[in-house]
């Protein structure tokens, strides 16, 4: 007969119990068991004796169907689930535990109660995530016209593709990076490895460049996600390089030297420096001189440089962005120690597509990275969709120009609102965020005072902004506020809510 399903209830009486006792002297009693017949050849045991609270082992009778016949079989002792759960690895323990960083707590609160002007006007407004929603209408318009022809064209979109990226996607990505990172640069696709977002790109490089227990120097304030991205699976440690407001939080070689020496005193081997250019969360740019000094520092210490340039196409001020790769093209440095990370999440507003890239001249790093992308490859359907978009020069030029104009306008409105409240900020020229000084609202000039203010913003005014302590900022009172996550019409609502907390803090004094 074909496959059939039925429940069979077998009541074990004393005669069957004696048979069991003969097989196993220590069996005290036999409970009712249930069997679920899957087919003419197999039977799956369902038994109330598999209760989670029981820990003993006792024999179980099973039914087996063979050729339509039904018979009783004595199974081996089946263990019941122990009260004590099987342990996880030591690597997993700190990961599965709740993360109390204000950055992630704030993101969770927004997910629970997201603001919507119409559907949920009293929800939490998101200023803590650097999503760029300013030009989604352009993306949606292009998708509506090209989705079917670009994504479904060809019969191999559902087949296995190279883990490190399809050749046509690498070529398209190299062309886009050349346009964004500097018109004078020409990228060879053979030096590009594609990953499912910039996060795995950074993790892969940390894995390739540093051993477990080695360290990377990272200038502060830095993106809070680096604490996870760089360390969780690689075992690499992050050494903050503290920058100060007196220098507009600009990196200096002096600060790098101090951090390097401190790491050495702790017995840590420094394998490299990770920089963000443009800076996240400050929004400033590294000068040509600073980039040259960084290369000299890396040569002197014999370490690597990872340059995260994911916001390179999001410059909305008048300053000039200079890629580390441009410096390498102009000056004779060891190109094998410099590795650039890029992605489409910010500059092209497609964070959900999960597209990142590693650019390196180091053949060994490229070879290892290509193999490691087995665990973080981009879907072939996504690549099929993006190739025609990235090679549509008319669309790309329009998008980048419109995104720059809208970012500039939104930033201007946002900081004007802050000025009306008497709130200071550091002038930003790039990125999707503003580095805001709310120290005047704190009850005390300390990390505790900063976190109390953050909690009031989140719970009282329902504004999620990232406190500087989550970015390892050495000076309390600074907050990262992402302005591209909201519409222009929502900026007055944000300012009203911030003002509400400002009044509460002044009244409390």
N, C-alpha and C positions, 0 to 999 in steps of 0.2 A: 504494500500500500504506500501511497505518497506520504509526504511529511504531515504529521498530525500533532495536535496539542491537546492535552487533557490533564486534569489533576486526579491523582489516585491517592486515596487515604487508606493507609494500612494500619490496622489496630493490632498491636503486638500483645498477645495473651501470654499466659504463664508458660505454655509449651515452647513458644519462641524464645521466651526469656531464659528457659533452661538451656536451650541450644546456644544462646549467646554466652551464658555463664560457663558452659563447657569450653568454649573457645577462649574465654578471658575470665579468669577467676575473680578478678577484682571488680567486675561490673556489678553494680548494686541494683540498678533498675534500668529499664528501657522505656523511653518515652515515645509518645506517638510521633511518627516521622511522616513527612510528606515528600512525594516524588513528582517531579515535573517531567513528563515524557516528551522528549524533543523529536525523536524520529524512530523509525523501526530499528535503528542500530544503537541509539544512545539514550541515556536518561540522566537528567540533571537533578541532583538531590536538593530538596528544600526541606529544612528541618527546623522546628522551633527550638531544638536543642542547641542551635548555633547562637544562642543569646550572647551578647557582648559581655554580660556580667559573669559568665562561667569560664573557668580556666582549666578544668580537668579535661582529660582525654578519655573517651569511652567508645567502644565499638559501635558501628552503625550498620544497619542493614540497608542494602540498596536493591532496587529493582533493575533488571536488565532485560531488554527486549531483543531477541535474536530471531530473525525470520518469522516474526509474528508471535513467537512464544514468550511467555512471561515467567520469570524465575527469580528466586531470591539468591543474592550473593552476599557473602560476608566481606565488607570492606576493611581495610587496615584502619588503625586508630586515626581518626580525623581530629586535629587540634581545634579547640575553640579559641576564639580571639582572646588574647591576654588582656588583663586590666591595664598593664603597663604597655604603652605603644612602642612599636619598634623605633629606635632612635634615628634621627636624621644625621647627616654629616655635620661636622663642626663648621664647614663652609656655609651651610644653609641656615644655621641657627640665627646669626645676626641679620640675615636677610628677611626671614619670614616674620621676625618680630616687628611690631608696629614701629613706624618711623615717626618720631616726635618732632622732626624738623618743621619749623613754621612754614617752610616752602611747601611741603607735601600736605601738611594739615590744612593749609589754605586752599590748595587745589581740591582736596576732598570735600571741603565745605561748599565750594562752588558747584561741584557735581551733585551734591545733595539738594542744593537750593539755588539753581542758576537764575540770574537776573534776565528778565525779558520785559521790554517796555510795555507790551500788551498782556502777555500771558502770565507774567510773574513780576510785576513792577517793584515788589518789595524783596526780591531775591538778592543774592550776593553778587556784586559787580566784580568781574574778573579783571584785575590789573596785575595778576601774578604770573601769567603765562604769556610768553612772547609769540602768540599766534598773530598772524597778519591777516586781518579780515577786510582791509581797506579796498582790495581789488578782486575780491572773490567774484564779483559780477563779470569781470573780464574772463576769468577762468571758466565760469559757468557758460558764458556765451560761446567760447571756443569749443568747449566740450559738446555742447548741444549740436554744433555743426559738424564736428569731426569724429565723434566717439566711435560710431559703428565702423566707419571706413578705416580708422586708424588702429583700433584695438582688435578687431576681429579679422582683419585682412590677413590672408595666409593661413595655412592649416597647421602651422607648427607652434601657435601661441600656447597650446596646451601641453606641449612636449617639454622634456628636459632641455634646459639651456645652460650655457656656462655659468657657474656660480658667481663668478666675479663680473658678470655683465655681458650682455649680447654685444657683438662687435659694432653693430649699428648704433646701439645705445651709448657705447663708450665714445664713439665718434661724435655723436650729437652732444654728449655731456662735455667733451673736450672743447667743442666749439662754443658752447654756452659759457663755460668757465673762462675761456679766452676773452669773451665779450665783457664779462662781469669783473674778473680779477685784474683786467688791464688790457686795453686794445693792442698793446705792443707785444703781448705774450702769445706764443703759439704753443698749444698743448699737444703732445704726442699721446694718442690714445693708449699706446703700449705702456705708458707710465701711470695709467689710471686704473684703479681697482674700485668697482662699484659695490656698495653695501646698502643694507636696508636702513638707511638713515645715517646721520653723522655720529650717533651714539655708538653703534658697533664699529664705526671707522676709528674712533678714538680708542675704544677697548682693544681692537686688533693691534693698533700701533703700540699701545702700552704692553701688550702681550709679547710683541716682537722685539721691543727695544729694552725691556727691563725684566729682570728675574724677580721671582717672589721675594718680597721684603725690600726690594730696591725702591727708590723714591724719585718723584718728579717735583720740580719747583713750579709752583703756579702762582702768578701775581694775583693779589687780592685788590678789591673784591672780585670774586669770580662766580660764575654760574653754579648754583647749588647742586645741579645734577652731576658735576664732575666728581663729587664725593662718592657717588654710586658708579658712574660710568667707568672711572679709572681704576677702581679698587675691588669691586665685588668678586669678579672671577679671576682677576690677574694677580691679586695679592700685592699690588703696588701700593705704596704709601704716597700721600700728597703732603708736600711741605708748603704752607702758605708763605708767600713773599709779600710782606705788608707794605702797601703804598698809602700815602697820606693825603688828606684833603688840602693841605698847604701846597702840595704839588699837583693839585687837581687829579689825584689818584693816578698819576702817570708813573710808569715803571722806570726804575733807575738801575744801573749796573751795581751801584753801591748796595742797594737792597738785595739784589741777587747774590752778591758776594757774601753778605751777612748770612742769608738763608742757607747758602751752600756750606759755609763754615760751620754753622750750627748743626746741620744735618750730619756732617762728618764727625763732629764731636759726639753725636749720639750713636755713632757706629753705622750710619746709614750710607749706602752707596747711592749717589745721585746719578741717574741714568739720562736725565733730560730735563728740558724746560717746556712747559705747555703754555702758550700765549693765546689770547683771544684778540684778534684784530679784524674788525672793530671790537672794542672792549664790550663785554657783557658782564656787569650791568651798567657800566658808567656811560658808554656811548662815545668814547673818544677814540682817536686813531694813533697808531705808533708812527713816528716820523721815520724818514729814511735813515737819519743818523742813528736812531735807536735800533733800527733793524740791523744796521751794519755792526753796531756794538754788540748786539745779541749774537750775531754770527761769530764775532771774535771771542766772545765769552764762551760759546760752545766749543770752539776750536781749542781754546786754552785749557778748558776743563775736560776735553775729550768726551763730550756728551752730545745727545741729540736735541733737536728742536721740533716740536709739533706746533704748527701754526693753524689754529682754528679760525678760518676766514668765512664762516657761514653767513655773516651779515655783510659781506663785501659789496653786494649790490643794493644795500639798504642805506646808503649815505644820503641824507636829506639836507645836510648843511653845506657850507662852501669849502670845507677842507677836502684835501685830496687823499684818497685811499691808495696805499702802496702795498702790493703783495710782497711777501717774502720771496716769492719766486722771481719777481722783477729784480730784486737786489742780486739774486744768484746769477741772473743773466748778465748783469753789468759788472760784477766784481768776481774775481777768481777765489771762490771758496770751495770747500769740500761739499759738493752737492749731496753726497750720500748720507749726510747727517741731518738733512732738512726734509720734513714731511708735512704736506698741507692737507687739511681736512676741509671739505666743502659739502654742501647739500642744497636741496631745493626747497626745504621746509620754510625758510624765511623769505628769500629773495623772489621766489615764485609762488608763495602762498599755498603750497601743496604738502603740508606737514603730514597729512594722513597717507600720502603715497609712499612714504618711507624710502627716500632716495638720498643716499650719501655717497661720498667719493673720497678716496685716498689718492693723492698725487705724490709720487716719490721717484727719485733717480736711483735709489738703492735697489739693485737687482735681487738681493737676498730678501729684503723686506717685501718687495713685490711678490716674489715667489711664495713666501710664507703667507702673506695676506690673501693671495688668491685661493690658497687651500683653506684658510680659515673662514672665507666667505661661504663655505658650505653651510655654516650655521646662521648666516644672516644675508641670504641672497634676496634680490628684488624679484618679485613675480614677473614672469614673462609678459603677462597681460598689461601690467603697469608700464613695462618698458615699451611694449608695442604702442601704447597710448601716448607716451611722452616723446618718442622719437620725432614724429611729425610736428609736435608742439615746439620742441626745442629748435628744430630746423626751420620753423616758420619765422623768418627774420622780421617780417612786418609785424606780426603779433608780438614777438619778443621785444622789439624796440618800443612799440606802443605800451606794452605792459610795464617795462622798466621805467619809462618816462612818467607814466601815469602814477605808478607806485611812489616814485620820488616826490611828485607834486602833492599827492594826497597825504603822504607822510609828513612833509614839510608843513602843510596846512593844519593837519591834526595836531602835530607837535606844538605849533604856534598857539593854537587855541587852548591846548592843555596847560602850557606854562603861563599863559595869560591868566587863566583861572587860578593857578597857584599864586601868582603875584597879587591878585586881588585879595587873597586870603592872608597875604604876608608870609608866605612859605618860600623859603629859599630852595634853589636847585642848582645843580651843576649843568652848565650848558652842554647839550648833547648834539653831536653832528651826524650820528649814525645809529642804526639799530631801531628797535621798536619800543624803546623804553626811555624813561626819564629818571635820573638819579636825584632823589628828592631828600632834602634835609628837614626832617620833622622833629629835630631835637628840642625845639622850643615848646613842644607839647608834652614832653616826658616829665614824669614826676621826679626822676633822678637821672643824672647823666651816667648811665650804666646799661649793661646788657639787660638787666632786670627791668629797668625803666622802659627800654625799647620794646621788650616783649609785652609789657603791660599795655603800651600804646598800640602795638600790633593787634592784641586781643580785642581792644576797644574798637579799633577800626573794623575788625572782622565780625565781631558779635553785636556791637551796638549800631555802627553805621552800615554794616554789611558791605564793606569794601575790602577785597583781598589784595593786599600789597605785600611784597616780599621784604622783610626786615633785613638790614645789612648784616646782622649776625649770622643769618643763614648763608650769606655770601662770604663769610669770614672777614668782614670789614672790621678793622681794628678800632674804629671810632663809632660809638653808638649814636643812633638817631637817624641814620640814612635808610631810605627805602627805595626799592626798585618798583616803579609804576609803569606798566606796559600800556601805551596809549593806542596801539593798533588793534586791540581786542574789542574796542568799543566804537560806536558811531559818533559822529560829531555832535549830534543832538543829545547824546548821553553825557557829554562832558559837564554841562551844568548840574546834572544829577549827582555826578561824582563829587564835584566841588561842594555842593550843599551837604553831602554826607560827611565829607572831611571836615567841613566847618562845624558840623554838629559835634564831632569829637573834640575839635579845638575848643569849643565853648565849654564842654564838660570838663576838660583838663584845666582850663583857666579858672572855672568855678571851684574845682577841687582844691586849688591852691589857696 
